[in-house]
Amino acid sequence: MVLSPDGKYLFTAHDAPPAPGRQVLKKIQTATLEIVGEMPRIGEMVFLEHGGILLRQGSGGLEFIDPISFQVTRVDSIVLGGLASSDTLGFVLGVDSWGRLTAYDYREKKILAADSIYFPAGVLLRGMSLALHPCGRNGFGIFRDPYQRAWFLQYTIPELRIEFTYQLVYGFGDIAVSPDGQYVLFNDPGDPWHGSSLHKFYVYDVAQQQISRIFDTDTLALLQEFPNSLIGDIIFSPDGSMAYASSGTDWAYGPILCFDMEQLEFTDEFHINYEWTPGLLAVGTEP
C-alpha cells in the first residue's frame, strides 16, 4: 500500500471478494476510510512527480495511473520488480525479468543503465529489496547470491559500480533511505519459515560509508512482551525525523516501533487494537 504525499488518499492492493483470488487496487479516502475507487489487478507501487503519478508494475509493463481520476493513462512495456523511486528524480530503479539492475528514465522512455551486478570473483547478485538516494547518484539494496548468502550494497548510478558491501545472513529484509539521504535503515529478520529467525536492525551512514549502529531487536525493552517479533516493514515520516518499523508480520506479531533519527534509537511503540499488527506501513501527515 502507498499513501499520497498530501495524505488524503491511501492506495491498497489485495485479494477481494466475492471470487477467491480476485485482486484489486482500491483508493481510500484517509479522513473517512471510505473506498472511493477500485480497479483490477495488483502490483508494486510508487509515487512519482510529487504525487502526480502513481506507478504500478502491471502484467504488461509499467502502468502510469492518474491518482485523481484513478485511470491508467499510459503503459510502458518494461517489466521491473522491487521498484524504488524519489520525487527529486526522473527515473525509477528496479530489477528486470532477467535479474538485471535497471535504471529507467520514465520521462524520456529510455533505459539509463541495465546490468547484472557481480562481485569481482564473478559471483552474480540478484536484488531482493531496493532503495534510491534522493540525489540519484547512489542506490542501495539487499541482494542474494547463488550460494544463498545475502548482502547489503551501496552502488553508483548509472555506472552500477559497487562502493560498499556488508554480508547479511538472509535476503528477506526491508530497506529505506532517509529523506535527507543521510542514513539507510535495513534489517535481517532471518528465515522464520524454516526456524531460523534473526533480529538484526542496521543503521548505515551514507557519507561515512559504514554501519554506524546494529540492534538486536529481540533484546529491546520495547519488545520484551513479544519475544518472537521480527521487523517487517521500515518507513520514514515525511520530514525524516522518525522512522517506523512494523514488528508484526506473517510469522509474528507485536507493536509498531518508533525510531528517533536524531538519537538513532528506538524510543517508543504503539499498539494496534487487534491481534495482528500490520506487516506494511504507510506514513503521512494528519488528514
N, C-alpha and C positions, 0 to 999 in steps of 0.2 A: 504494500500500500504506500501511497505517496500523498503528501499534503501540499496544496497550492501555497506559494510563497506568502500570499496575503492571509493565509489561514482560514479562508472562507469555505473551501471545499476539500474533501477527502476522497481519494480515488482508491477503491479496493478491488482486488481480483480474487475470485474464489469460486468454489462449486456452489451451485444454486439449485433449489427445487424447481419444478417437480421431478424432472428426469435425472436419474443418477449420472453424474459425470458432466452435467451441463455447466459450462464455465462462462462466467460473465464478468465484465468490468462495470462497477457501479460508481456513480458520482453522488456524494453525500454532502449535504449542507451541514457544516460543523456546528452551527449555532443551534440547530434543532434536531440534528441527526436524521433529517428527512432525506429519503432517497429521491433525487431529482433527475436522474438519468441512468440509462443502462444500455450496454452494447455487448454483443457476443465476443467470446474468446478472451484469453488472458495472456500475459507475457510480462517480462521485466519492464519496469517503467522508470523514467527520469524526467525531470522538468528541464526545459531549455528556455533561453531568451527571457529570463526573469519571470517565468511562469506563463509566457505566451504560447508555448508549445509543450504538450505532453507527448513524449516519445515512448513508443511501446514496440518491443520486439514481437512481431506477429509471425504467422506461418509463412507469409510471402515476402517478408523483409521488414525493414524498419517502418513503422506506421507513425505518421505525424498527426496528432489529434488536437483539434481546437478545443481547449478546455471549457470555453464558454458555450459554444454550440454543441459540444460533445459529439463531433463528427470527425471521421478520418478525412483529412484534406490532401494527403499525399502518402505514397508508399515508395520507398527506395529499396530495390531488390538486393539488399545486402543483409546477411544474417550475422548478428553479433550477440553474444551472450555475456553476462557479467558486466552490464553497462555501467559506465562511470562517466560523470559529466561535471561541468562547472559553469555557472551562469556568466562567468567572465570570458568564456572561450566560445569558439565557433565549431568545435569538434567534440566527438564523443570517443570514448575508449571502450574496447570490448575484445572478445575472443571470437574469431570466425569459425566456420564449420570445420576447418582443417586444424584448429587449435592454435592458429597464429594470433599473436597480439596485434591489434589493429587500431589505428587512429583514423577516424573517418570525419572529414570535413562535410557536415551536412548542408552547409550553405552553398558550397560550390559543387557538391555531389562528387567528391573525389577522395581517394584514399591517400592520406598523408604518409602513413607508414604501415607496413604489414610484414611481420616476420616471426618466425619461431624463435623463442628465447632458449639459448643454450648456455650451460656452464662452459668454461674453457676446455674441459675434458670431453666436450661433445654430448653432454647429458641434456636431453630435451626436457624443458619445463612447460607445464600446462597451467594456465591461470585458473584459479578457483574463485577468487574474490578480488576485485579491482577497485582502485580509488585514484582520483586525479587531483594534482595540486592546482590551486587557483591560478597560478601563473602559466600553467600549461606546458612547462618545460620538464616536469617530472611526473612520473606515475609511480604508483605503489601497488603491491599485490601480494596475495598469498598464493603460492604456486606448489604444484606437486610434480615429482619426478617419476620415472618408470619404476623406481625401487620403493615407491610408496612413502618416500620421505617428503616433508613439507618445508617450504622456505618462505620467509618474508623478504621481498626485494624492493629496492628503490632503483629506478632506471630512468634514463633520459628519453625525451620525446623531441624530435621524431627519430633519433638515431637508434633508440631501443637498446642503449648500452647500459649494462648493469653497473650501478655505483655502490650498492650496499647489499649484503646478504646476511641473513640470520636464520639458522636452522630451527625449525619447529618440529613437532612430533607428528601432528596430523594436519590435514589441509581443510578442516571444516569450520574455521573461524570466520569472523567478520572483520571489516576494516573500515575506518572512517578518518578523513582528514579534517582538521580544524579549519574554520572559515578563513582564518588569517594565514593558514599554511604553515604554522609553526610546529605543530605536532601531528603525529599519526597514532591513532589508537587501534589496536588489534588484539585478538585473543586466540587461544588454542584450547578449545573445550575437550579435546581428545576424541575418542571414538566410543561414545557411551553405548551405541547399539551393540557393540561387541565386548562390553565390560571394561573398557579402557578409558575411563574418564580422567581428564586433566582439568585444572582450574587456573590456567595461566592468563594473565591480562598484562599487556605491554604498552608502554608509552615510548614512542620513538621521536627523538629530537631531529627535525629535518636539517636545520642549519649545521648542527654538530655531527650529523650522520652517525648517531649512536642510540642505543637503547638506554633511556635515562631512568626508567622505573620498571620493575617487574613485580606483579602482585600475584600471590596465591589466594585466589578469591575464596577458597574453602576455609581459610583462616580469618576472614574478615568478621569482625564483631557484628556487622550488619546482616550477615548470613548464617549466624550460629544456629538459628531455628530451622534453617534449610540446608542441611549438610550435603544434599545431593544436587543442589542448584548449580547450573552451568550457564555462563553468559552466552546469550544467543546473538542479539542484535545490538549494534552500537550506533548512536546517532548524536549529533551536536544540536544545541539550541541555536537559533538563527544568529545570535550575537556572539556565539562561540565561548561564552563564559562557563557553560556547563556542558557536560556530555551525559547521556543517559544510556544505560545498558539493561536489557531485559535479562532476567535470570530465570525465566520460566520458558521452556521450550517443549518440544515434543517428548522429551525424555525426563523433564524435571519441572518443578515449579518453585516460585519464590517471588520476592518483591522486585520492583524496578529500582535500580541503583542510580544514585546521583554522583557524578564525578566532577569535582571542582577543578577547573583548568588553571586557576591561579595557584592553588595549593598542590595540584597534581595528587589529589587524594579522593577516595570515596568518602563522602561526608554525610549522606542521608539516604533514605529509602522511602518509598511509598508503596502501599499495597492496593491491589485491585480487589473490588468487592465480589470476587468469585474465585473458585478454587484454582483455575489455571491462569497464570499470568501470560499476557500476550508474548509471542515469540518475536513479532515485528513491531517496530515503533515508528511513529511519525511525530515530529516536534515542531510547533509553530507558536506564533503569538496568540493571545487570547482572542477568540472571535468577537 
